[in-house]
Amino acid sequence: MDTGSAAIFTALANMISSGSAVSVTPGQPPTPTPTV
């Protein structure tokens, strides 16, 4: 896994654990978090 993917994965995990309904990625529109 490269650094970019790791950063995105970590951000998603943080969003999910904090109960956020959307993930905010720089340069991208907010999108619903995928259900894993």
PDB file with SEQRES, HELIX, SHEET and CRYST1 records, atoms N, CA, C and O in Angstrom:
SEQRES   1 A   36  MET ASP THR GLY SER ALA ALA ILE PHE THR ALA LEU ALA          
SEQRES   2 A   36  ASN MET ILE SER SER GLY SER ALA VAL SER VAL THR PRO          
SEQRES   3 A   36  GLY GLN PRO PRO THR PRO THR PRO THR VAL                      
HELIX    1 AA1 THR A    3  SER A   17  1                                  15    
CRYST1    1.000    1.000    1.000  90.00  90.00  90.00 P 1           1          
ATOM      1  N   MET A   1       0.855  -1.198   0.000  1.00  0.00           N  
ATOM      2  CA  MET A   1       0.000   0.000   0.000  1.00  0.00           C  
ATOM      3  C   MET A   1       0.889   1.245   0.000  1.00  0.00           C  
ATOM      4  O   MET A   1       1.822   1.362   0.795  1.00  0.00           O  
ATOM      5  N   ASP A   2       0.578   2.170  -0.908  1.00  0.00           N  
ATOM      6  CA  ASP A   2       1.408   3.367  -0.953  1.00  0.00           C  
ATOM      7  C   ASP A   2       0.922   4.394   0.074  1.00  0.00           C  
ATOM      8  O   ASP A   2      -0.115   4.208   0.710  1.00  0.00           O  
ATOM      9  N   THR A   3       1.672   5.458   0.222  1.00  0.00           N  
ATOM     10  CA  THR A   3       1.371   6.455   1.255  1.00  0.00           C  
ATOM     11  C   THR A   3       0.012   7.098   1.043  1.00  0.00           C  
ATOM     12  O   THR A   3      -0.727   7.333   1.999  1.00  0.00           O  
ATOM     13  N   GLY A   4      -0.317   7.385  -0.221  1.00  0.00           N  
ATOM     14  CA  GLY A   4      -1.602   8.016  -0.516  1.00  0.00           C  
ATOM     15  C   GLY A   4      -2.765   7.147  -0.092  1.00  0.00           C  
ATOM     16  O   GLY A   4      -3.704   7.621   0.548  1.00  0.00           O  
ATOM     17  N   SER A   5      -2.703   5.869  -0.451  1.00  0.00           N  
ATOM     18  CA  SER A   5      -3.782   4.945  -0.086  1.00  0.00           C  
ATOM     19  C   SER A   5      -3.880   4.790   1.429  1.00  0.00           C  
ATOM     20  O   SER A   5      -4.975   4.732   1.987  1.00  0.00           O  
ATOM     21  N   ALA A   6      -2.735   4.723   2.079  1.00  0.00           N  
ATOM     22  CA  ALA A   6      -2.721   4.588   3.534  1.00  0.00           C  
ATOM     23  C   ALA A   6      -3.361   5.808   4.189  1.00  0.00           C  
ATOM     24  O   ALA A   6      -4.117   5.675   5.152  1.00  0.00           O  
ATOM     25  N   ALA A   7      -3.059   6.991   3.669  1.00  0.00           N  
ATOM     26  CA  ALA A   7      -3.617   8.219   4.232  1.00  0.00           C  
ATOM     27  C   ALA A   7      -5.124   8.261   4.056  1.00  0.00           C  
ATOM     28  O   ALA A   7      -5.852   8.639   4.974  1.00  0.00           O  
ATOM     29  N   ILE A   8      -5.595   7.873   2.869  1.00  0.00           N  
ATOM     30  CA  ILE A   8      -7.031   7.854   2.597  1.00  0.00           C  
ATOM     31  C   ILE A   8      -7.729   6.836   3.488  1.00  0.00           C  
ATOM     32  O   ILE A   8      -8.782   7.118   4.060  1.00  0.00           O  
ATOM     33  N   PHE A   9      -7.139   5.655   3.600  1.00  0.00           N  
ATOM     34  CA  PHE A   9      -7.726   4.603   4.433  1.00  0.00           C  
ATOM     35  C   PHE A   9      -7.818   5.047   5.890  1.00  0.00           C  
ATOM     36  O   PHE A   9      -8.828   4.829   6.558  1.00  0.00           O  
ATOM     37  N   THR A  10      -6.745   5.674   6.367  1.00  0.00           N  
ATOM     38  CA  THR A  10      -6.730   6.162   7.748  1.00  0.00           C  
ATOM     39  C   THR A  10      -7.790   7.232   7.954  1.00  0.00           C  
ATOM     40  O   THR A  10      -8.490   7.237   8.967  1.00  0.00           O  
ATOM     41  N   ALA A  11      -7.905   8.142   6.988  1.00  0.00           N  
ATOM     42  CA  ALA A  11      -8.904   9.206   7.085  1.00  0.00           C  
ATOM     43  C   ALA A  11     -10.308   8.623   7.125  1.00  0.00           C  
ATOM     44  O   ALA A  11     -11.146   9.056   7.916  1.00  0.00           O  
ATOM     45  N   LEU A  12     -10.562   7.638   6.265  1.00  0.00           N  
ATOM     46  CA  LEU A  12     -11.876   6.990   6.252  1.00  0.00           C  
ATOM     47  C   LEU A  12     -12.153   6.302   7.581  1.00  0.00           C  
ATOM     48  O   LEU A  12     -13.252   6.408   8.125  1.00  0.00           O  
ATOM     49  N   ALA A  13     -11.159   5.599   8.097  1.00  0.00           N  
ATOM     50  CA  ALA A  13     -11.326   4.910   9.379  1.00  0.00           C  
ATOM     51  C   ALA A  13     -11.638   5.908  10.491  1.00  0.00           C  
ATOM     52  O   ALA A  13     -12.478   5.644  11.351  1.00  0.00           O  
ATOM     53  N   ASN A  14     -10.961   7.049  10.470  1.00  0.00           N  
ATOM     54  CA  ASN A  14     -11.208   8.080  11.481  1.00  0.00           C  
ATOM     55  C   ASN A  14     -12.615   8.644  11.351  1.00  0.00           C  
ATOM     56  O   ASN A  14     -13.291   8.868  12.355  1.00  0.00           O  
ATOM     57  N   MET A  15     -13.060   8.877  10.111  1.00  0.00           N  
ATOM     58  CA  MET A  15     -14.406   9.399   9.874  1.00  0.00           C  
ATOM     59  C   MET A  15     -15.452   8.420  10.399  1.00  0.00           C  
ATOM     60  O   MET A  15     -16.403   8.812  11.076  1.00  0.00           O  
ATOM     61  N   ILE A  16     -15.262   7.138  10.077  1.00  0.00           N  
ATOM     62  CA  ILE A  16     -16.225   6.111  10.483  1.00  0.00           C  
ATOM     63  C   ILE A  16     -16.252   5.986  12.005  1.00  0.00           C  
ATOM     64  O   ILE A  16     -17.323   5.906  12.607  1.00  0.00           O  
ATOM     65  N   SER A  17     -15.090   5.970  12.614  1.00  0.00           N  
ATOM     66  CA  SER A  17     -15.022   5.790  14.065  1.00  0.00           C  
ATOM     67  C   SER A  17     -15.602   6.990  14.805  1.00  0.00           C  
ATOM     68  O   SER A  17     -16.093   6.859  15.926  1.00  0.00           O  
ATOM     69  N   SER A  18     -15.544   8.164  14.169  1.00  0.00           N  
ATOM     70  CA  SER A  18     -16.083   9.362  14.807  1.00  0.00           C  
ATOM     71  C   SER A  18     -17.570   9.522  14.522  1.00  0.00           C  
ATOM     72  O   SER A  18     -18.210  10.438  15.037  1.00  0.00           O  
ATOM     73  N   GLY A  19     -18.118   8.629  13.701  1.00  0.00           N  
ATOM     74  CA  GLY A  19     -19.548   8.644  13.429  1.00  0.00           C  
ATOM     75  C   GLY A  19     -19.942   9.606  12.332  1.00  0.00           C  
ATOM     76  O   GLY A  19     -21.125   9.906  12.175  1.00  0.00           O  
ATOM     77  N   SER A  20     -18.982  10.098  11.569  1.00  0.00           N  
ATOM     78  CA  SER A  20     -19.301  11.033  10.494  1.00  0.00           C  
ATOM     79  C   SER A  20     -19.990  10.303   9.347  1.00  0.00           C  
ATOM     80  O   SER A  20     -19.635   9.169   9.024  1.00  0.00           O  
ATOM     81  N   ALA A  21     -20.975  10.953   8.735  1.00  0.00           N  
ATOM     82  CA  ALA A  21     -21.742  10.330   7.660  1.00  0.00           C  
ATOM     83  C   ALA A  21     -21.027  10.467   6.321  1.00  0.00           C  
ATOM     84  O   ALA A  21     -21.308   9.712   5.390  1.00  0.00           O  
ATOM     85  N   VAL A  22     -20.110  11.419   6.215  1.00  0.00           N  
ATOM     86  CA  VAL A  22     -19.424  11.632   4.951  1.00  0.00           C  
ATOM     87  C   VAL A  22     -17.922  11.694   5.159  1.00  0.00           C  
ATOM     88  O   VAL A  22     -17.446  12.038   6.241  1.00  0.00           O  
ATOM     89  N   SER A  23     -17.189  11.362   4.125  1.00  0.00           N  
ATOM     90  CA  SER A  23     -15.742  11.488   4.180  1.00  0.00           C  
ATOM     91  C   SER A  23     -15.344  12.699   3.351  1.00  0.00           C  
ATOM     92  O   SER A  23     -15.819  12.856   2.226  1.00  0.00           O  
ATOM     93  N   VAL A  24     -14.494  13.544   3.877  1.00  0.00           N  
ATOM     94  CA  VAL A  24     -14.080  14.735   3.153  1.00  0.00           C  
ATOM     95  C   VAL A  24     -12.648  14.543   2.686  1.00  0.00           C  
ATOM     96  O   VAL A  24     -11.717  14.498   3.491  1.00  0.00           O  
ATOM     97  N   THR A  25     -12.486  14.431   1.366  1.00  0.00           N  
ATOM     98  CA  THR A  25     -11.164  14.241   0.793  1.00  0.00           C  
ATOM     99  C   THR A  25     -10.759  15.521   0.070  1.00  0.00           C  
ATOM    100  O   THR A  25     -11.535  16.022  -0.744  1.00  0.00           O  
ATOM    101  N   PRO A  26      -9.584  16.064   0.334  1.00  0.00           N  
ATOM    102  CA  PRO A  26      -9.147  17.299  -0.329  1.00  0.00           C  
ATOM    103  C   PRO A  26      -9.244  17.184  -1.843  1.00  0.00           C  
ATOM    104  O   PRO A  26      -8.753  16.217  -2.426  1.00  0.00           O  
ATOM    105  N   GLY A  27      -9.878  18.171  -2.486  1.00  0.00           N  
ATOM    106  CA  GLY A  27      -9.983  18.181  -3.937  1.00  0.00           C  
ATOM    107  C   GLY A  27     -11.117  17.331  -4.467  1.00  0.00           C  
ATOM    108  O   GLY A  27     -11.297  17.231  -5.680  1.00  0.00           O  
ATOM    109  N   GLN A  28     -11.893  16.709  -3.574  1.00  0.00           N  
ATOM    110  CA  GLN A  28     -12.991  15.854  -4.013  1.00  0.00           C  
ATOM    111  C   GLN A  28     -14.269  16.269  -3.295  1.00  0.00           C  
ATOM    112  O   GLN A  28     -14.211  16.778  -2.176  1.00  0.00           O  
ATOM    113  N   PRO A  29     -15.419  16.058  -3.926  1.00  0.00           N  
ATOM    114  CA  PRO A  29     -16.685  16.356  -3.252  1.00  0.00           C  
ATOM    115  C   PRO A  29     -16.932  15.356  -2.133  1.00  0.00           C  
ATOM    116  O   PRO A  29     -16.450  14.226  -2.212  1.00  0.00           O  
ATOM    117  N   PRO A  30     -17.664  15.734  -1.102  1.00  0.00           N  
ATOM    118  CA  PRO A  30     -17.971  14.798  -0.015  1.00  0.00           C  
ATOM    119  C   PRO A  30     -18.743  13.601  -0.541  1.00  0.00           C  
ATOM    120  O   PRO A  30     -19.649  13.756  -1.360  1.00  0.00           O  
ATOM    121  N   THR A  31     -18.391  12.405  -0.074  1.00  0.00           N  
ATOM    122  CA  THR A  31     -19.080  11.198  -0.510  1.00  0.00           C  
ATOM    123  C   THR A  31     -19.425  10.352   0.699  1.00  0.00           C  
ATOM    124  O   THR A  31     -18.695  10.375   1.690  1.00  0.00           O  
ATOM    125  N   PRO A  32     -20.520   9.606   0.644  1.00  0.00           N  
ATOM    126  CA  PRO A  32     -20.879   8.737   1.766  1.00  0.00           C  
ATOM    127  C   PRO A  32     -19.798   7.702   2.011  1.00  0.00           C  
ATOM    128  O   PRO A  32     -19.200   7.197   1.061  1.00  0.00           O  
ATOM    129  N   THR A  33     -19.539   7.383   3.256  1.00  0.00           N  
ATOM    130  CA  THR A  33     -18.532   6.381   3.566  1.00  0.00           C  
ATOM    131  C   THR A  33     -19.045   5.004   3.186  1.00  0.00           C  
ATOM    132  O   THR A  33     -20.193   4.673   3.483  1.00  0.00           O  
ATOM    133  N   PRO A  34     -18.224   4.201   2.540  1.00  0.00           N  
ATOM    134  CA  PRO A  34     -18.644   2.848   2.169  1.00  0.00           C  
ATOM    135  C   PRO A  34     -18.822   1.976   3.400  1.00  0.00           C  
ATOM    136  O   PRO A  34     -18.078   2.107   4.372  1.00  0.00           O  
ATOM    137  N   THR A  35     -19.788   1.102   3.363  1.00  0.00           N  
ATOM    138  CA  THR A  35     -19.999   0.189   4.483  1.00  0.00           C  
ATOM    139  C   THR A  35     -19.089  -1.015   4.315  1.00  0.00           C  
ATOM    140  O   THR A  35     -19.198  -1.750   3.334  1.00  0.00           O  
ATOM    141  N   VAL A  36     -18.196  -1.215   5.268  1.00  0.00           N  
ATOM    142  CA  VAL A  36     -17.249  -2.321   5.163  1.00  0.00           C  
ATOM    143  C   VAL A  36     -17.752  -3.500   5.971  1.00  0.00           C  
ATOM    144  O   VAL A  36     -17.097  -4.541   6.016  1.00  0.00           O  
TER     145      VAL A  36                                                      
END                                                                             
